[in-house]
Amino acid sequence: MIVEQKLKDIQARASEIEAQMNSGEVSGDELTKLSKEYSRLNEILPLINEYFQVVAGIADANEMLNDSELRDIANDQLHELNHRLPEIEKDLQIALLPRDAADDNSVIMEIRAGVGGEESALFAGDLYNQYKSYALRQGWKVEVIEENATSLRGYKEIVFKIDGAGAYGRMKFESGIHRVQRVPETEAGGRIHTSAASVAVMPEAKDIDVVIEDKDIRIDVFRASGAGGQHVNKTDSAIRITHFPTGIVVTCQNERSQFQNKAAAMAVLRSKLYEKQRMEQENASNASRKSMVGSGDRSEKIRTYNFPEQRVTDHRIKLTLYKLDDVLAGGAGLDEMIDALIAADQLEQLSNME
């Protein structure tokens, strides 16, 4: 049930913000905050305007029923508008659902090879290429922060940032265990193997989201080494940061300088702490993360990629797509999977409100 006064309040608030921004009296952080709020409200305003137009149209058509000459036209209008009204009410209910404050953030993702040896590392590489391709299709930027590559193009571990507005809102349901079923390149007998990789998706945290005290961390400097680093050199540029209160350890050696590696490692640490805070708050309040689309726990099995059958199955929402190549290429198939997960989460939130 849509409360019309709430919709009118949103229209009034949008007008108020617009006037404030045009007044020239606000600037800096306050202007940024208002712009973000206005952008969010501006997404809802067209739906609100259409809702009121439909409601007014129904009222006018009901009055027209009293005129015998206009009755047929009125009945046609009522049929069309009464069909549209429930649709727009549902769209509005979804648009008005409480939003995750981090949905607009960029993301930091970690992919780690699991059981399956070299085949698992190759699959971790496939997942990285999938997300990289998807991000680039969205117009986002991808930056590798840390990588531990294998000799066969795989990764034991890779940490990377996807920089783009709304990236977390699209990618957050990718956290969990991804399984692959296929004949490995290293298998001479043609037998199908099952291996896995874990994916963690964290919203990028800002300085204002997480405060890290100098006394709570130790920063170690060491020499970059191994096949994984792009800029392995003979200087002590690699960074390891240990956060004492949580025991979280972050390393970075992919950048050219110690300063760049420190900045990248601090960004990852900040995001890990931000995610930890968010999960603790959501668990304490029994929030919607405990839903059919998962808690974001990287130990939860969420998806299977079956090469012999060319299918991808998301176990949380029981969705199977026979578009494996397209999904792994980060194409429309992955978009379809993500859209279905977002829709399932929205519908569950709606049912919990009823």
C-alpha positions in Angstrom: 0.0 0.0 0.0 1.5 3.3 -1.1 1.1 6.2 1.4 0.5 9.2 -0.8 1.7 11.7 1.9 5.1 10.0 1.9 5.3 10.5 -1.9 4.4 14.2 -1.5 7.1 14.6 1.1 9.6 13.1 -1.3 8.6 15.6 -4.0 8.8 18.5 -1.5 12.2 17.3 -0.3 13.6 17.2 -3.8 12.4 20.7 -4.5 13.9 21.9 -1.2 17.3 20.3 -2.1 17.2 21.8 -5.6 16.6 25.2 -4.2 19.5 24.9 -1.7 22.0 23.7 -4.4 21.0 26.6 -6.7 21.2 29.2 -3.9 25.0 29.1 -3.9 24.9 29.0 -0.1 26.2 25.4 0.3 29.5 24.0 -0.8 32.1 21.4 -0.1 31.0 18.3 1.8 27.5 19.6 2.4 27.0 20.2 -1.4 28.3 16.7 -2.1 25.9 15.2 0.4 22.9 17.1 -1.0 23.9 16.2 -4.6 23.9 12.5 -3.6 20.5 12.7 -1.9 19.0 14.6 -4.8 20.4 12.1 -7.3 18.7 9.3 -5.3 15.4 11.1 -5.1 15.5 12.0 -8.7 15.5 8.3 -9.6 12.1 8.0 -7.8 10.4 11.2 -8.9 9.3 9.9 -12.4 7.6 7.0 -10.7 5.9 9.3 -8.2 4.7 11.6 -10.9 3.3 8.7 -13.0 1.6 7.3 -9.9 -0.3 10.5 -9.3 -1.1 10.8 -13.0 -2.6 7.3 -12.9 -4.6 7.9 -9.7 -5.9 11.2 -11.2 -6.7 9.4 -14.4 -8.8 6.8 -12.6 -10.7 9.5 -10.7 -11.5 11.3 -14.0 -12.5 8.1 -15.7 -14.9 7.2 -12.9 -16.6 10.6 -13.3 -16.9 10.0 -17.0 -18.9 6.9 -16.3 -21.8 9.1 -15.4 -21.9 10.4 -19.0 -23.5 7.8 -21.3 -21.7 9.2 -24.3 -18.3 8.9 -22.6 -18.9 5.6 -20.8 -17.2 3.4 -23.4 -14.1 5.6 -23.4 -14.1 5.7 -19.6 -14.3 1.9 -19.4 -11.3 1.6 -21.7 -9.3 4.1 -19.7 -10.2 2.4 -16.4 -9.2 -1.0 -17.8 -5.8 0.3 -18.8 -5.1 2.4 -15.7 -6.3 -0.2 -13.2 -3.9 -2.6 -14.9 -1.1 -0.1 -14.6 -1.7 1.0 -11.0 -0.6 -2.3 -9.3 2.6 -2.4 -11.5 3.6 1.1 -10.6 2.8 0.6 -6.9 5.2 -2.4 -6.9 7.8 -0.4 -8.7 7.5 2.3 -6.1 7.7 -0.1 -3.2 10.9 -1.5 -4.6 12.3 2.0 -5.2 11.4 3.0 -1.7 13.1 0.0 0.0 15.9 1.0 2.4 19.1 1.1 0.4 22.4 -0.3 1.5 24.5 2.8 2.2 27.5 1.2 0.4 25.7 0.3 -2.8 27.1 3.4 -4.6 30.7 2.6 -3.6 33.5 1.1 -5.6 34.5 -2.4 -4.6 37.6 -4.4 -3.6 37.4 -8.0 -4.5 39.5 -11.0 -3.5 39.6 -14.3 -5.4 41.4 -17.2 -3.8 42.0 -20.7 -5.3 40.5 -23.5 -3.2 40.5 -27.2 -3.4 41.7 -28.5 -6.8 45.3 -27.5 -7.0 46.4 -25.9 -10.3 43.0 -26.4 -11.8 41.5 -24.3 -9.0 44.1 -21.6 -9.7 43.2 -21.6 -13.3 39.5 -21.2 -12.4 40.4 -18.3 -10.1 42.0 -16.7 -13.2 38.8 -17.3 -15.2 36.7 -15.6 -12.5 39.1 -12.6 -12.4 38.9 -12.3 -16.2 35.1 -12.6 -16.0 34.7 -9.7 -13.5 37.3 -7.6 -15.2 35.5 -7.9 -18.5 32.1 -7.2 -16.9 33.5 -4.1 -15.1 35.0 -2.7 -18.3 31.6 -3.3 -20.1 30.1 -1.1 -17.4 32.6 1.6 -18.0 34.3 1.0 -14.6 38.1 0.8 -14.0 40.0 -2.2 -12.8 43.2 -2.1 -10.8 45.1 -5.1 -9.5 46.3 -4.5 -5.9 48.0 -7.8 -5.1 48.4 -11.1 -7.1 50.0 -14.5 -6.6 50.1 -16.0 -10.1 51.0 -19.5 -11.1 53.0 -20.6 -14.1 49.8 -21.7 -16.0 48.1 -18.3 -16.1 46.2 -19.0 -12.9 46.1 -17.3 -9.5 46.5 -18.7 -6.0 45.2 -15.3 -4.9 44.3 -12.0 -6.6 43.1 -8.8 -5.0 41.7 -6.0 -7.2 39.7 -2.8 -7.1 36.7 -2.1 -9.4 36.3 1.7 -9.4 32.9 2.9 -10.5 29.7 4.4 -9.1 27.3 1.6 -8.1 29.8 -1.2 -8.4 29.1 -2.6 -4.9 25.4 -2.6 -5.5 25.9 -4.8 -8.6 28.7 -7.0 -7.4 27.9 -7.6 -3.7 26.0 -10.9 -4.3 29.1 -12.5 -5.9 30.7 -13.3 -2.5 31.0 -17.0 -1.8 32.3 -20.3 -3.1 32.2 -20.7 -6.9 32.6 -24.3 -8.2 33.8 -25.5 -11.7 33.2 -28.9 -13.3 35.3 -29.5 -16.3 38.2 -31.6 -17.8 41.4 -29.8 -16.6 44.1 -28.8 -19.0 46.4 -30.9 -16.9 44.2 -34.0 -17.1 45.4 -36.5 -19.7 42.6 -39.1 -19.1 39.7 -36.8 -20.0 38.0 -37.1 -16.6 35.8 -34.3 -15.3 37.2 -32.7 -12.1 35.4 -30.4 -9.6 37.4 -27.6 -8.1 36.5 -24.3 -6.4 37.6 -20.7 -5.7 36.3 -18.3 -3.1 35.2 -14.7 -3.9 35.0 -11.9 -1.4 33.4 -8.5 -2.3 33.9 -5.5 -0.1 32.7 -2.0 -0.5 35.6 0.4 -0.7 35.8 2.3 2.5 36.5 6.0 2.9 38.5 7.7 5.6 35.3 8.8 7.2 33.9 5.3 7.3 36.8 3.7 9.2 39.4 5.3 11.5 42.7 3.4 11.8 44.9 4.4 14.7 48.6 4.3 14.2 49.0 2.4 17.5 46.8 -0.4 16.1 48.9 -1.3 13.1 52.4 -2.4 12.3 53.9 -1.7 8.9 56.6 -4.0 7.6 58.7 -3.3 4.5 60.2 -6.1 2.4 61.5 -6.8 -1.0 59.0 -7.6 -3.7 59.5 -11.1 -5.1 57.8 -13.9 -7.0 56.1 -14.2 -10.4 53.0 -12.5 -9.3 54.2 -8.9 -9.0 54.1 -6.8 -12.1 56.9 -4.6 -10.9 59.2 -6.9 -9.0 62.4 -5.0 -8.3 65.5 -4.9 -6.1 64.3 -2.3 -3.6 62.3 -2.8 -0.4 59.0 -1.5 -1.8 56.6 -4.3 -0.7 54.3 -3.5 2.3 52.7 -5.7 4.9 50.3 -4.2 7.3 49.1 -6.0 10.5 46.0 -4.7 12.3 46.4 -5.8 15.9 42.8 -5.6 17.2 41.5 -7.9 14.5 44.5 -9.9 13.4 43.9 -8.8 9.7 47.1 -8.9 7.6 47.3 -7.2 4.2 50.2 -7.2 1.8 50.9 -5.3 -1.4 53.8 -5.4 -3.8 52.3 -4.7 -7.1 53.0 -1.0 -7.3 56.3 0.6 -8.3 56.9 2.4 -5.1 56.7 1.8 -1.3 54.3 4.8 -1.0 51.9 3.4 -3.7 52.0 -0.1 -2.1 51.3 1.4 1.3 48.3 3.4 0.0 46.9 0.3 -1.8 47.4 -1.9 1.3 45.7 0.7 3.6 42.7 0.9 1.2 42.3 -2.9 1.4 42.7 -2.9 5.2 40.1 -0.1 5.5 37.6 -2.0 3.3 38.1 -5.2 5.3 37.5 -3.4 8.6 34.5 -1.6 7.0 33.0 -4.9 5.9 33.6 -6.4 9.3 31.8 -3.5 11.0 28.9 -3.8 8.6 28.5 -7.5 9.0 28.5 -7.2 12.8 25.9 -4.5 12.7 23.7 -6.5 10.3 24.0 -9.7 12.4 23.1 -7.7 15.5 20.0 -6.3 13.9 19.1 -9.5 12.1 19.1 -7.5 8.8 18.3 -8.6 5.3 21.7 -10.0 4.6 20.4 -13.3 6.2 18.3 -13.8 3.1 17.8 -16.3 0.3 20.6 -14.7 -1.7 23.1 -15.2 1.1 25.0 -13.5 3.8 28.1 -12.6 1.8 30.0 -15.3 3.6 32.8 -16.5 1.4 32.4 -20.1 2.8 28.9 -20.4 1.3 28.6 -22.4 -2.0 26.7 -20.1 -4.3 27.4 -21.0 -8.0 28.5 -23.9 -10.2 30.0 -23.6 -13.7 29.5 -26.9 -15.6 31.5 -26.9 -18.8 30.3 -30.3 -20.3 26.7 -29.0 -20.1 27.6 -25.4 -20.8 25.5 -24.3 -17.8 25.8 -21.9 -14.9 23.6 -22.6 -11.8 23.1 -20.1 -8.9 22.1 -22.3 -6.0 20.6 -19.5 -3.9 17.8 -18.6 -6.3 17.7 -22.0 -8.3 18.6 -20.2 -11.5 20.3 -22.1 -14.3 21.5 -20.4 -17.5 22.9 -22.4 -20.5 25.2 -19.5 -21.4 28.4 -20.5 -19.7 30.7 -18.9 -22.3 28.8 -15.6 -22.2 28.7 -15.5 -18.4 32.5 -16.2 -18.1 33.0 -13.4 -20.7 31.3 -11.0 -18.4 28.5 -10.5 -21.0 24.7 -10.3 -20.9 24.5 -13.7 -19.2 26.3 -12.3 -16.1 24.0 -9.3 -16.1 21.0 -11.6 -16.2 22.3 -13.5 -13.2 23.0 -10.3 -11.2 19.6 -8.8 -12.1 17.9 -12.0 -10.9 19.8 -11.9 -7.6 18.9 -8.3 -7.0 15.3 -8.9 -7.8 15.1 -11.9 -5.4 16.6 -9.8 -2.6 14.1 -7.0 -3.3 11.1 -9.3 -3.3 12.3 -10.9 -0.1 12.6 -7.5 1.6 9.0 -6.6 0.3 7.6 -9.9 1.8 9.3 -9.2 5.1 7.6 -5.8 5.2 4.1 -7.2 4.7 
